[in-house]
Amino acid sequence: MEGYKRRFAPADWEAVSISARDGAQLRAWFIRPKEYSGRCVAVLHGISDSRSGSVGFAPMFLERGYAVLAPDSRGHGESGGEFVTYGLLERYDVVDWAHWLKQSGCTAIYGLGESLGASVLIEATAIEPVFEAAVAESPYSDLADIAEYRLTAPAFLSKAIVRGGMLYARLSYGLDFYQTSPLRAMAQTRTPILLIHGLKDDKTPPRHSQALACANRGAELWLVPGAGHTGAAATAPLEFRRRVLAWFIEH
């Protein structure tokens, strides 16, 4: 934490934790600017990342008076949890973090998710309207679809591997991955969601965000030329900042 403190504008940093509904200990950094507006943003990282990556978004919010919560998703960083469940449990973790923010004095709560964090954020908004607005970059719309896409095997074999793995998870661990669906959540949520997707994303094709946008007329989609997976901020930093902050201000 100390190294990050030195990189950012003056702010109060706090290591915080909550107990998930299954008892897993979830950990995060909570960062408050010196001139705090009462508004808060939860920034959610992708698979195999941690809060050390997502906290890089903090300065753009701290400078505008937002406090920032950067959690380690379950099974990542310093958070507990035996398995990464691709939204099955993570969506409830996000809702619980939002409740923690409200109890900590946040008057308006927003969310920014990247990749897996984006898909989890979308699902969380369908459980309970705890966010004023959300931004989801490079989300997938369907877990089985993206899992099959990322395998290098022939299509028929990829489908068999993924479906077999999902069946094994349900029979062995009680994890029914068919119950997680960002696309279904997108159709149900009433939270305003800005979708961001790079047109050169070869990990999660833009068609996933396009499908999500079609499922909710209130959503907005920004397709970013030249950007790869979660690469909008690096490809178009000023426009990324403008659009994200404007989306939160609008809502």
C-alpha positions as CSV (number, residue, x, y, z in Angstrom):
1,M,0.0,0.0,0.0
2,E,2.8,2.4,0.9
3,G,4.1,2.5,-2.7
4,Y,0.7,3.4,-4.1
5,K,0.3,6.2,-1.5
6,R,3.3,7.9,-2.8
7,R,2.2,7.7,-6.4
8,F,-1.2,9.3,-5.9
9,A,-2.5,12.7,-4.8
10,P,-2.8,13.2,-1.0
11,A,-5.5,10.9,0.3
12,D,-6.4,8.8,3.3
13,W,-5.8,5.1,2.7
14,E,-7.4,2.3,4.8
15,A,-7.1,-1.5,4.5
16,V,-10.6,-2.9,5.1
17,S,-12.3,-6.2,5.0
18,I,-15.8,-7.8,5.1
19,S,-17.1,-11.4,5.5
20,A,-18.8,-12.8,2.4
21,R,-22.0,-14.6,2.7
22,D,-20.2,-18.0,2.6
23,G,-17.7,-16.8,5.3
24,A,-14.8,-15.9,3.0
25,Q,-12.8,-12.9,4.1
26,L,-12.7,-10.2,1.4
27,R,-10.1,-7.5,1.5
28,A,-9.9,-4.0,-0.1
29,W,-8.3,-0.6,0.0
30,F,-10.6,2.3,0.8
31,I,-9.2,5.6,-0.3
32,R,-10.7,9.0,0.6
33,P,-9.5,12.3,-1.0
34,K,-8.8,15.3,1.2
35,E,-11.8,17.1,-0.3
36,Y,-14.4,14.3,-0.1
37,S,-17.7,14.8,-1.8
38,G,-19.5,11.8,-0.3
39,R,-19.6,10.0,-3.6
40,C,-17.8,6.6,-3.9
41,V,-16.6,4.3,-6.7
42,A,-15.9,0.6,-6.5
43,V,-13.3,-0.5,-9.1
44,L,-13.4,-4.2,-9.9
45,H,-10.5,-6.0,-11.5
46,G,-10.4,-8.9,-14.0
47,I,-9.4,-12.5,-13.8
48,S,-5.8,-13.2,-12.5
49,D,-5.5,-9.5,-11.5
50,S,-5.9,-7.8,-8.1
51,R,-6.6,-4.4,-6.5
52,S,-3.0,-3.5,-7.3
53,G,-4.2,-3.3,-11.0
54,S,-7.6,-1.7,-10.6
55,V,-6.4,1.0,-8.1
56,G,-4.7,2.6,-11.1
57,F,-8.1,4.1,-11.9
58,A,-8.2,5.9,-8.5
59,P,-6.5,9.2,-9.4
60,M,-9.2,10.2,-11.9
61,F,-11.8,9.8,-9.2
62,L,-9.9,11.1,-6.3
63,E,-9.2,14.4,-8.1
64,R,-13.0,14.8,-8.5
65,G,-13.8,14.2,-4.8
66,Y,-14.8,10.6,-5.1
67,A,-13.7,8.0,-2.6
68,V,-12.5,4.7,-4.2
69,L,-12.9,1.2,-3.0
70,A,-10.5,-1.3,-4.7
71,P,-11.3,-4.8,-3.5
72,D,-9.5,-8.1,-4.2
73,S,-12.1,-10.4,-5.8
74,R,-12.5,-13.7,-4.1
75,G,-9.7,-16.1,-4.9
76,H,-7.5,-13.2,-5.9
77,G,-4.9,-11.1,-4.0
78,E,-5.4,-11.2,-0.3
79,S,-9.1,-12.1,-0.4
80,G,-10.2,-15.6,0.6
81,G,-12.6,-18.0,-1.2
82,E,-11.7,-21.4,-2.3
83,F,-12.9,-20.9,-5.9
84,V,-13.3,-18.2,-8.5
85,T,-17.0,-18.6,-9.4
86,Y,-17.3,-16.3,-12.3
87,G,-20.1,-14.3,-10.8
88,L,-22.1,-16.9,-8.9
89,L,-20.7,-15.6,-5.6
90,E,-18.9,-12.6,-6.7
91,R,-22.1,-10.7,-7.6
92,Y,-23.2,-11.0,-4.0
93,D,-19.7,-9.9,-2.8
94,V,-20.1,-6.7,-4.8
95,V,-23.5,-6.0,-3.4
96,D,-22.1,-6.5,0.1
97,W,-19.2,-4.1,-0.6
98,A,-21.8,-1.6,-1.8
99,H,-23.6,-1.9,1.5
100,W,-20.3,-1.5,3.4
101,L,-19.8,1.8,1.4
102,K,-23.2,3.0,2.3
103,Q,-22.6,2.2,6.0
104,S,-19.3,4.1,5.7
105,G,-21.1,7.3,4.8
106,C,-21.2,7.2,1.0
107,T,-24.1,9.2,-0.3
108,A,-23.9,8.0,-3.9
109,I,-22.2,4.7,-5.1
110,Y,-20.9,4.0,-8.5
111,G,-19.1,1.0,-10.1
112,L,-16.3,0.5,-12.7
113,G,-15.5,-3.0,-13.7
114,E,-12.9,-4.5,-16.1
115,S,-13.3,-7.8,-17.9
116,L,-14.5,-10.4,-15.4
117,G,-15.1,-7.5,-13.0
118,A,-17.3,-5.8,-15.6
119,S,-19.5,-8.9,-16.0
120,V,-19.7,-9.4,-12.3
121,L,-20.7,-5.7,-11.8
122,I,-23.5,-6.1,-14.4
123,E,-24.8,-9.1,-12.5
124,A,-24.6,-7.3,-9.2
125,T,-26.8,-4.5,-10.5
126,A,-29.6,-6.9,-11.3
127,I,-29.6,-8.3,-7.7
128,E,-30.2,-5.0,-6.0
129,P,-30.1,-1.3,-7.2
130,V,-27.2,-0.3,-5.0
131,F,-25.3,1.6,-7.7
132,E,-26.4,5.0,-9.1
133,A,-24.6,4.1,-12.4
134,A,-22.0,1.6,-13.6
135,V,-19.3,1.4,-16.3
136,A,-18.3,-2.0,-17.7
137,E,-15.3,-2.4,-19.9
138,S,-14.7,-5.6,-22.0
139,P,-17.4,-7.7,-20.3
140,Y,-18.5,-11.1,-21.6
141,S,-22.2,-11.7,-22.1
142,D,-22.2,-15.5,-21.7
143,L,-19.7,-17.5,-19.7
144,A,-19.9,-20.7,-21.7
145,D,-19.6,-18.8,-25.0
146,I,-16.4,-16.9,-23.9
147,A,-14.9,-20.0,-22.4
148,E,-15.4,-21.9,-25.6
149,Y,-14.0,-19.0,-27.6
150,R,-10.8,-18.8,-25.6
151,L,-10.0,-22.5,-26.1
152,T,-7.8,-23.2,-29.1
153,A,-9.4,-26.5,-29.8
154,P,-11.9,-27.1,-32.7
155,A,-15.4,-25.7,-32.0
156,F,-17.1,-29.1,-31.3
157,L,-14.3,-30.1,-28.9
158,S,-14.3,-26.7,-27.1
159,K,-18.0,-27.0,-26.5
160,A,-17.6,-30.5,-25.1
161,I,-14.7,-29.4,-22.8
162,V,-16.6,-26.4,-21.5
163,R,-19.9,-28.2,-21.0
164,G,-18.2,-31.1,-19.4
165,G,-16.3,-28.8,-17.0
166,M,-19.5,-27.0,-16.0
167,L,-21.2,-30.3,-15.3
168,Y,-18.3,-31.4,-13.2
169,A,-18.3,-28.2,-11.2
170,R,-22.0,-28.6,-10.5
171,L,-21.8,-32.3,-9.5
172,S,-18.6,-32.0,-7.5
173,Y,-18.8,-28.6,-5.9
174,G,-22.4,-27.5,-6.3
175,L,-21.4,-24.6,-8.6
176,D,-24.0,-24.2,-11.3
177,F,-22.4,-21.9,-13.8
178,Y,-25.6,-21.8,-15.9
179,Q,-27.0,-19.6,-13.1
180,T,-24.6,-16.8,-14.0
181,S,-25.6,-14.7,-17.0
182,P,-24.5,-11.1,-17.6
183,L,-26.9,-11.0,-20.6
184,R,-29.9,-12.0,-18.5
185,A,-28.8,-9.6,-15.8
186,M,-28.5,-6.8,-18.4
187,A,-32.1,-7.3,-19.4
188,Q,-33.2,-7.1,-15.8
189,T,-31.2,-4.3,-14.4
190,R,-32.5,-0.7,-14.0
191,T,-29.0,0.7,-13.3
192,P,-27.7,2.9,-16.1
193,I,-24.7,1.1,-17.6
194,L,-22.0,2.4,-19.9
195,L,-20.4,-0.4,-21.9
196,I,-16.9,0.1,-23.2
197,H,-15.2,-2.3,-25.6
198,G,-12.1,-2.1,-27.8
199,L,-12.6,-3.0,-31.4
200,K,-9.3,-4.9,-31.4
201,D,-10.2,-7.0,-28.3
202,D,-9.2,-10.5,-29.2
203,K,-9.9,-12.0,-25.8
204,T,-13.5,-11.0,-25.5
205,P,-14.8,-9.9,-28.9
206,P,-16.9,-6.7,-29.1
207,R,-20.0,-8.7,-30.0
208,H,-20.4,-9.4,-26.3
209,S,-20.9,-5.8,-25.4
210,Q,-23.0,-5.3,-28.5
211,A,-25.3,-8.1,-27.3
212,L,-25.4,-6.6,-23.8
213,A,-26.3,-3.2,-25.2
214,C,-29.1,-4.7,-27.3
215,A,-30.6,-6.3,-24.1
216,N,-31.1,-2.9,-22.4
217,R,-32.3,0.2,-24.2
218,G,-31.0,2.4,-21.3
219,A,-27.4,1.3,-21.8
220,E,-24.8,3.2,-23.8
221,L,-22.1,1.5,-25.8
222,W,-18.7,3.1,-26.7
223,L,-16.7,1.0,-29.2
224,V,-13.1,2.2,-29.1
225,P,-11.1,1.9,-32.3
226,G,-7.6,0.5,-31.9
227,A,-8.2,-0.7,-28.3
228,G,-7.5,-4.2,-27.1
229,H,-8.9,-6.0,-24.1
230,T,-9.5,-3.4,-21.3
231,G,-7.3,-1.1,-23.3
232,A,-9.6,2.0,-23.7
233,A,-7.9,4.0,-21.0
234,A,-4.5,3.4,-22.6
235,T,-5.7,4.0,-26.2
236,A,-7.9,7.0,-25.6
237,P,-7.1,8.3,-22.1
238,L,-8.7,11.7,-22.3
239,E,-11.9,10.4,-23.9
240,F,-12.1,7.5,-21.4
241,R,-11.9,9.9,-18.5
242,R,-14.4,12.3,-20.0
243,R,-17.0,9.6,-20.8
244,V,-16.7,7.8,-17.5
245,L,-16.9,10.9,-15.3
246,A,-19.7,12.3,-17.4
247,W,-21.7,9.1,-17.1
248,F,-21.4,9.3,-13.3
249,I,-22.3,13.0,-13.2
250,E,-25.3,12.5,-15.4
251,H,-26.6,9.9,-13.0
